Amino acid sequence: MSDRLDQTISSLIENEINHVIRTTNAILKPQSIEAQNLYARYHSWTENARIHNHNLSNLTLGELEQFSVEEFDIPSFKQYVCMQLTEHGYNKNRFEQLMLNDRRHFEWDDQFDHRLDKYVDDLRSICRHSGIIAGHILADDLHQTQTELSVLMKRFNVTAFNQTDSVIGKLDEMESNVISAVEKLNQPSKSDILDIKPNFFGFGLNGNALYKQIQNWWKQRSGKL
């Protein structure tokens, strides 16, 4: 039981720290896989509100007054990132909600294991750093954001278990290999495969264009068989 709980504690701490790192890197490294993944989640999360506001823009003033419909306030991506750092679920304090969710791991025979106290202290420390990071992000202070993230990583010796950068490197290498393979087909240029995203990521893979190129390649190959 003791070994299993120790493993659970390590996993919980690791997961939360990696959550902070991935989320913060969406701002510090806008070209990263973390940024693209989080922006995709943000885009999905705000989709209904954006459609609602778009439909409102097509209504006349009289129709707006008749139906008493108001425009939704849509958080910016930066605000969304800060919500991910400080909240858990819908508008819930991240530390308090995680503590409530995780304490079941420490309970048996109607009592709590003594290691719960240290876990709560560590979780509180992580969430405190996370809140400070969110404040720096809202203030557009990237230097202090990076500094606070480094303090958190040093505090928990995060390099001992965080492999985010190595995974990102492998994914970037895979992306490069895919683009090279498509270029050899003498099909549309790399700019067609890359999906330009002004004002945020710079570029990313266009899945639809890539699929079409692979489909054309397969047809050409099948015709030679």
C-alpha positions as CSV (number, residue, x, y, z in Angstrom):
1,M,0.0,0.0,0.0
2,S,2.8,2.4,0.9
3,D,4.7,1.9,-2.4
4,R,1.5,2.3,-4.4
5,L,0.6,5.5,-2.6
6,D,4.1,6.9,-3.1
7,Q,3.8,6.2,-6.8
8,T,0.4,7.8,-6.9
9,I,1.7,10.9,-5.2
10,S,4.7,11.2,-7.6
11,S,2.3,10.8,-10.5
12,L,-0.1,13.5,-9.3
13,I,2.7,16.0,-8.7
14,E,4.3,15.2,-12.0
15,N,1.0,15.6,-13.9
16,E,0.2,19.0,-12.3
17,I,3.7,20.4,-12.9
18,N,3.7,19.2,-16.5
19,H,0.2,20.8,-16.9
20,V,1.7,24.1,-15.8
21,I,4.7,23.7,-18.1
22,R,2.7,22.8,-21.1
23,T,0.1,25.6,-20.5
24,T,2.8,28.2,-19.9
25,N,4.7,27.2,-23.0
26,A,1.7,28.0,-25.1
27,I,2.6,31.6,-24.4
28,L,6.4,31.4,-24.1
29,K,6.7,29.1,-27.2
30,P,3.9,30.1,-29.6
31,Q,5.4,27.8,-32.3
32,S,5.4,24.7,-30.1
33,I,3.1,21.7,-30.2
34,E,1.8,22.7,-26.8
35,A,0.6,26.1,-28.2
36,Q,-1.1,24.5,-31.2
37,N,-2.8,21.9,-29.1
38,L,-4.1,24.4,-26.5
39,Y,-5.2,26.8,-29.2
40,A,-7.2,24.0,-30.8
41,R,-8.9,23.4,-27.5
42,Y,-9.5,27.2,-27.1
43,H,-11.0,27.3,-30.6
44,S,-13.3,24.4,-29.9
45,W,-14.3,25.9,-26.5
46,T,-15.2,29.3,-27.9
47,E,-16.8,28.0,-31.1
48,N,-20.5,28.2,-30.0
49,A,-20.0,31.7,-28.6
50,R,-18.3,32.8,-31.8
51,I,-21.1,31.4,-33.9
52,H,-23.7,33.1,-31.6
53,N,-21.9,36.5,-31.9
54,H,-21.6,36.1,-35.7
55,N,-25.4,35.4,-36.0
56,L,-26.1,38.4,-33.9
57,S,-24.1,40.6,-36.2
58,N,-26.5,39.7,-39.0
59,L,-29.6,40.8,-37.0
60,T,-31.2,44.3,-37.3
61,L,-31.4,46.6,-34.2
62,G,-35.1,45.9,-34.1
63,E,-34.6,42.1,-34.0
64,L,-32.0,42.5,-31.3
65,E,-34.5,44.4,-29.2
66,Q,-37.3,42.0,-29.9
67,F,-35.5,38.9,-28.9
68,S,-33.4,40.5,-26.1
69,V,-30.3,38.7,-27.2
70,E,-26.9,39.8,-26.0
71,E,-23.4,39.2,-27.4
72,F,-21.3,36.7,-25.5
73,D,-18.1,37.9,-23.9
74,I,-15.4,35.6,-25.3
75,P,-12.1,35.4,-23.4
76,S,-8.9,36.0,-25.4
77,F,-6.5,33.1,-25.8
78,K,-4.2,34.7,-23.2
79,Q,-7.1,34.8,-20.8
80,Y,-8.0,31.2,-21.6
81,V,-4.4,30.2,-20.8
82,C,-4.6,31.9,-17.4
83,M,-7.9,30.1,-16.7
84,Q,-6.2,26.8,-17.4
85,L,-3.5,27.7,-14.9
86,T,-5.8,28.9,-12.1
87,E,-9.1,27.0,-12.6
88,H,-10.2,23.4,-12.7
89,G,-13.6,22.6,-14.2
90,Y,-16.0,25.5,-14.7
91,N,-14.8,28.5,-12.7
92,K,-13.5,26.4,-9.8
93,N,-10.4,27.2,-7.8
94,R,-7.7,24.9,-9.1
95,F,-6.0,24.1,-5.8
96,E,-9.2,23.5,-3.9
97,Q,-10.8,21.3,-6.6
98,L,-7.6,19.2,-7.1
99,M,-7.3,18.7,-3.4
100,L,-10.9,17.5,-3.1
101,N,-10.4,15.2,-6.0
102,D,-7.1,13.7,-4.9
103,R,-7.6,13.2,-1.2
104,R,-9.5,9.9,-1.9
105,H,-6.1,8.4,-2.7
106,F,-5.0,9.0,0.9
107,E,-8.1,7.7,2.7
108,W,-8.8,4.2,4.0
109,D,-10.4,2.9,7.2
110,D,-12.0,6.3,7.8
111,Q,-8.7,8.1,8.2
112,F,-6.1,9.9,6.1
113,D,-2.5,8.8,5.5
114,H,0.0,11.2,7.1
115,R,1.5,11.9,3.6
116,L,-1.6,13.9,2.7
117,D,-0.2,16.9,4.5
118,K,2.9,17.1,2.5
119,Y,1.0,16.4,-0.7
120,V,-1.3,19.3,0.0
121,D,1.6,21.6,0.8
122,D,3.3,20.6,-2.5
123,L,0.1,21.1,-4.5
124,R,-0.5,24.5,-2.8
125,S,3.0,25.5,-3.8
126,I,2.5,24.5,-7.4
127,C,-0.8,26.3,-7.6
128,R,0.8,29.4,-6.1
129,H,3.5,29.5,-8.7
130,S,0.8,28.8,-11.3
131,G,-1.2,31.8,-10.2
132,I,1.9,34.1,-10.2
133,I,2.7,32.9,-13.8
134,A,-0.9,33.7,-14.8
135,G,-0.5,37.2,-13.4
136,H,2.7,37.8,-15.4
137,I,1.0,36.4,-18.6
138,L,-1.9,38.9,-18.2
139,A,0.6,41.7,-17.7
140,D,2.5,40.6,-20.9
141,D,5.7,40.1,-18.9
142,L,7.2,37.1,-20.6
143,H,10.5,37.5,-18.8
144,Q,8.9,37.2,-15.4
145,T,6.7,34.4,-16.7
146,Q,9.8,32.4,-17.7
147,T,11.5,33.3,-14.4
148,E,8.6,32.0,-12.3
149,L,8.3,28.9,-14.4
150,S,12.1,28.2,-13.8
151,V,11.6,28.7,-10.1
152,L,8.8,26.1,-10.1
153,M,10.9,23.6,-12.1
154,K,13.9,24.1,-9.8
155,R,11.7,23.8,-6.7
156,F,10.5,20.3,-7.7
157,N,13.6,19.2,-9.7
158,V,11.2,18.9,-12.7
159,T,14.0,17.9,-15.1
160,A,14.1,14.5,-13.4
161,F,10.8,13.5,-14.9
162,N,9.7,16.1,-17.5
163,Q,10.2,14.9,-21.1
164,T,8.0,17.4,-22.8
165,D,10.9,19.0,-24.9
166,S,12.1,15.6,-26.2
167,V,8.6,14.7,-27.2
168,I,8.2,18.0,-29.0
169,G,11.5,17.5,-30.8
170,K,10.4,14.1,-32.1
171,L,7.0,15.6,-33.3
172,D,8.8,18.5,-35.0
173,E,11.1,16.0,-36.7
174,M,8.1,14.0,-37.9
175,E,6.5,17.1,-39.3
176,S,9.7,18.0,-41.2
177,N,9.8,14.5,-42.7
178,V,6.2,14.6,-43.8
179,I,6.8,17.9,-45.6
180,S,9.9,16.6,-47.3
181,A,8.0,13.6,-48.5
182,V,5.3,15.7,-50.0
183,E,7.7,18.0,-51.8
184,K,9.2,15.0,-53.6
185,L,5.8,14.4,-55.3
186,N,6.1,17.7,-57.2
187,Q,2.7,18.6,-56.0
188,P,1.7,22.0,-54.6
189,S,4.4,23.7,-52.6
190,K,5.1,23.5,-48.9
191,S,3.1,26.7,-48.4
192,D,0.0,24.8,-49.4
193,I,0.7,22.1,-46.9
194,L,1.4,24.7,-44.2
195,D,-1.6,26.4,-42.7
196,I,-0.8,30.1,-42.1
197,K,-2.2,31.4,-38.8
198,P,-1.5,35.2,-38.6
199,N,-1.1,36.8,-35.2
200,F,-0.5,33.6,-33.3
201,F,1.4,30.5,-34.3
202,G,2.9,31.6,-37.6
203,F,2.2,28.2,-39.2
204,G,1.1,24.6,-38.7
205,L,0.3,21.5,-40.7
206,N,-2.8,21.8,-42.9
207,G,-4.4,18.4,-42.4
208,N,-6.8,18.7,-45.4
209,A,-4.1,19.7,-47.8
210,L,-1.7,17.0,-46.6
211,Y,-4.5,14.3,-46.9
212,K,-5.1,15.4,-50.5
213,Q,-1.4,15.1,-51.4
214,I,-1.2,11.6,-49.8
215,Q,-4.4,10.6,-51.7
216,N,-2.9,11.8,-55.0
217,W,0.3,9.9,-54.3
218,W,-1.6,6.7,-53.6
219,K,-3.5,7.1,-56.9
220,Q,-0.3,7.6,-58.8
221,R,1.2,4.6,-57.1
222,S,-1.8,2.4,-57.8
223,G,-1.8,3.3,-61.5
224,K,1.8,2.0,-61.8
225,L,1.0,-1.4,-60.2
